[in-house]
Amino acid sequence: MQSAILSRTPLDVTVTYHYSHGLYSVWPKVYFQDTEGRIRTVDGNAGGASTIAVDKANLNNSFAAISWGGPETGIPQEERLYYMSEDGAIYEQCWNSSRGWYPGELNGQFRAASYSQLAAVTYGYSGNQLHHIQIYFQEPYMNKISEIYKNGNNPWVAGVSHPAGIQGSSIAAHTSPGGTSVWYQQPNTYFVQYAFESGKPWHQKSFASSLKHDPGASIEASNAHRIFTVTNNNKLAVTNFNTQTGYWSPTTEIIPQIPLSAVAAIGHPRPHDSKFTEVVYCQKKGGEITRVRFAPDGTQDESQLPVTL
């Protein structure tokens, strides 16, 4: 039986870009899972043939992807993919143009709950030659949202733990020069944000959605000020932070979704061939991936991403 895109597939997206003669070229890469458990990647602009990054992973459990380098930075492009075995052990796959996909240093030393979701962020230092990587997951038994991190060439170590989330909570994370934020769903089904900001230890922030969400609803951050969720009306929704008022605006529903389906979102520079600066990948129907692009003027564009397995 031929494999297909998994319904309620986990999703993630990375992006590389190149700046030349005053113009940007942008290349998103979408990660998804097929019905055989393989984690695949596909061109986030045009779709087409998908490639296999992991032969077998736990079905419907989250994975997380990050990237750095590429033409814009002057250093080779690197990709990292984090996923779990059936017992919650966390593994790493690495990619670069010279080696393709190969196993990383994270090979089961840390264990999440078997129902955990994953999120990952990275930032560079020392002229972008070294990278700090943080992974967030849900602990077994206590359901705390915990961190492991790797600083440059140092080994992976355990980091901070946040108060318990609802079992199987979606987790979103974003990092910028101002700090790192993590969002997840509390046992009362309300989402919460914790942030580590310049000169401040981890603390709870003011994020709140004005709409209701089912237990296990997806959450994703395209940046620190735009948060996407799937509401209990089975709609993709966005909550924006108003930098003028200092408050989160009311949540707005956008398009229908499969119940409890995943969302992947990322912002990027405006490319030379379109006005869109943000892209979201989600599932309106089983066996498909929907792409929704957003422009700074508020316009949006929706299409199905063609994928060949």
Helices and strands as residue ranges (DSSP letters): E 12-20, E 23-33, E 39-43, E 47-54, E 64-70, E 75-84, E 89-96, E 100-111, E 119-125, E 130-138, E 144-151, E 157-164, E 171-176, E 179-185, E 191-197, E 203-204, E 219-223, E 226-230, E 235-242, E 247-248, E 252-256, E 264-267, E 278-282, E 290-294, E 300-304, E 307-308
